[in-house]
Structures are given as structure tokens and as C-alpha cells.
Amino acid sequence: MSPFTSVSSLLRSPVSDGQVSLRGWIYRTRSSGKIVFAVVRDSTGIIQVTIKKGNLPDEQFQEAVSASIESSVEVTGTMHQDGRAPGGYEVRASSFKVVGPALPFPITEYQSEELLLDNRHLWIRSREQTAVMKVKATLLAGAREWLAENEFTEVTPPIFTQNACEGGVTLFKLKYFDREAYLSQSAQMYLESLIFSLEKVYSITPSFRAEKSRTPRHLTEYWHMELEEAWVDNDGNMKIQEELVSAMVAKVLKERREELELLKRDIEPLKAVVPPFKRLRYSDMIELLKKKGFDIEFGADLGAVEERAITEEEVAPVFVTNFPKECKAFYMKEDPEDPRTYKCADLLAPFGFGEVIGGSERETDLNKILQRLEAAGIPEDPYRWYLDLRRYGSVPHSGFGLGVERIAKWVCNLEHIRDAIPYPRTVARVYP
Ligand code: NSS
């Protein structure tokens, strides 16, 4: 067993007067003559260590005096209650060792966003970034738990593809030996093919979009959780979404209170994330937006500004259903009750966060798909295999794609999506 105890377990069950050992990185340090106060950080929290001359060999005391921020250290000592220390306890060191010294850390308290992004490999050590990564991991764990309970099989679709699932504009093209290929925008079509063996499938993969616009909610590389379900219509698809998202948020509320607090995230509204979510028709949305003074007509896509107006007074996510065909992709099922529209839904997160999921029932009528491809001038050839799915035992089916960073941005209440991913890729940045 490791002789080292994590900071959070030390603070959870303090061993008063007994010996403890911990290791981590120096988060803050100050010294005044005969005593050094070093706050040590590990992956679980921070704790104050006091190193007093006379309590340990002199050369160790000197090491503590000169140990700089972000040096890695090992400490042994005894725990004592101290109301002034973070967490209410301090460790009085009887031994102190620098494992890896640190040069002067390039990140100090107030830094420009650019400098933080250039030093992303160092900035990800910050407590905020650590908290976001933990919340994100818990969101994914919550999703995987729910998916296993509901008998979805995880599959591994390709990333190199010749299909433009979400339109040509945002494709990353690349040379694939002597051919042309793209980086995947969505696993959807491959997932559609996999329901014929597995019925209910999901994948969590990177998706790539050559988004030229700089917005606080677009990355060029993001993590995409996609589900596809045989024998499910658009209503059933929405039920799956609201249950899945609620389970993800519930797990975070159960396991990540400290991180949410550190991020100053008010948890009360998150408690309202329970099924069912509100369902609003796109056409009603347009009327509502007009009343709010928007100059908008049926047929216009909803952008960030419209989504904000729709969701700013909501506490829980809302579905917007029945988008006009011109706003959406060719693979969606026409709604027989309103053939101007598709049986589809976007899920918008509340408080103006906007779209976190795009989903639909899929068109099963081969001729309709062929007509739409032709009308859009999309060559059929790369889609031959996809069209086959409608020829061999096609079934009603639906699916959706959830933007993992979009959900994390909302749950952590972040201003910018780049803080929901350790190494954000945007039009302006692929380093580090
Ligand atoms: O384009 S989507 O709305 N839909 C699809 O890709 C479908 N083919 C998914 C499916 O049915 N299997 O993207 C889905 C979600 C969207 O709601 C966002 O949450 C997220 O993917 N998304 C993004 N996140 C971050 N950055 C960018 N650029 C981005 N684009 C979409």
C-alpha cells in the first residue's frame, strides 16, 4: 500500500496527531524567517503544510524555503486543526522533500486569455480546469451507466470517411493516399448500419467541423456522443434523450458537489433537470420570437441569439421539434402531419446555453432520400452503402448526437466552450 494519503481523504478523516504522508505540487507558498507555509495541491484538493525550522533537518528546511510554485514535493508530518488553513487543517512537517523543482511558473494570478491558451499544458493544472475535467468525466460515466442499464451496445465507428453527414461546408478534407477523404462530422450513418445487428447502439468519438466562425460554442474538434435506436420514433427518441441527460446531471449532482462549488455553479437549477422536458414546435418558436421583436420567418435556422431568447427563462432543457426541411439534413424523416417539416428535435439547454443535442427519426423511404440528394446536388456514389440500408430489411429508427463539451459548458456554467476541453481546437488554434 502506498504510504501517501490523498489530500481529500486526509481532510475527510483527519488523523489528529498521527503521522501522515502526502505528495503533490506547491500551490502557494510564503515564508517568514523560521516558518514556511506551503499549500500543497494534489488531484483531490489543497492542504496547508507548515515547515518550521527545528522540526526537521536544516537542509530540508532550506529546501522548503526555496521551493517554488509547482515544484513537486513529498511531505511527512502530523495533522492539526487550524481554522485559518484551507479545509480547517494543516500538516506540520517532520520531513520535506522536493521531487522535481519548478522554474518560475509562467502563469501568475491575472493573465490574458491568450497566454493561458499558449500555456494550456500548464494551465490544465489549475483547480478550475481540474474541476471541469472531473465533472466532464462524471457526465460521461453517468451516460455510460445509463446506456448499459438500458442495453445500448457501445460501438467504434470510423473517423476517416467519404461521407458528408452534416453538409459539405464544414468538412475537413484530407489526402487519403491517392484518394480524398474527410474527417468524420458524425458517426450517424455508421451507427444506422449497426442497428441491424445490435438494435440499440452508441459511440463516443471525436467529430470534426471546419467551423470558421469564432463563437463561444464551436470547436473544430469535439467529443460526440451519438445514439441510434431501431424501432424508435421521434417521440421515443426524445424520451431517451431526456432520460439520458437527466441521468448524467444527476450523477454530477451526486458526486461532484465540491467541484461545482469551486466553479461557483449554482446547483439549484440543475436539480430541475428531470424528465419530461418541455416540447415546443419550431413554428410556435417563430411566433414567440416575433413577439419578442425578432425579424424572423418560417424557414430561418435558429442561431445562438434566437436560442438564447427561447431558453433564457427556462430552468430545464427544452426540445424544439419539427424544423422546416430547409434547415436540416437530407436523412431526416418527413412528418406526414406537416410535410414542410421533419420529425426531428434539437435539445436546447436553459439560461441561454442553447443547442446541446440534434436528433431525428430517419427517413426510411429510399426514393425520398434519392430525390433530396439529387435536389441538393450531392453525388450518390459515396452513399451507395448507406442507401443499401434502406434496401435490406429497413426499420423505423431514430438517433441523435450530443455535444459532450456543450453539455459540460452548461453544467459547469462556463462562458466559453474551450474551457470544457483540455486542448481546444478552434480556427485560431491547434497548439499546444
Ligand atoms: O450537427 S448536429 O446537430 N447533428 C449531427 O451531427 C447528427 N448527425 C447527430 C446524430 O443524429 N447522430 O451535431 C450534434 C451535436 C450538436 O447538437 C452540438 O451539441 C454538437 O454536436 N456540435 C458541436 N459541439 C462543439 N463544436 C461544434 N462545432 C459542434 N457542432 C455540433
Boltz pocket constraint, residues with backbone or C-beta under 6 A from the ligand:
constraints:
  - pocket:
      binder: B
      contacts: [[A, 165], [A, 166], [A, 185], [A, 186], [A, 187], [A, 188], [A, 209], [A, 211], [A, 217], [A, 218], [A, 219], [A, 220], [A, 221], [A, 222], [A, 224], [A, 226], [A, 227], [A, 347], [A, 355], [A, 356], [A, 357], [A, 358], [A, 359], [A, 360], [A, 399], [A, 400], [A, 401], [A, 402], [A, 403], [A, 404], [A, 405], [A, 406]]
      max_distance: 6.0
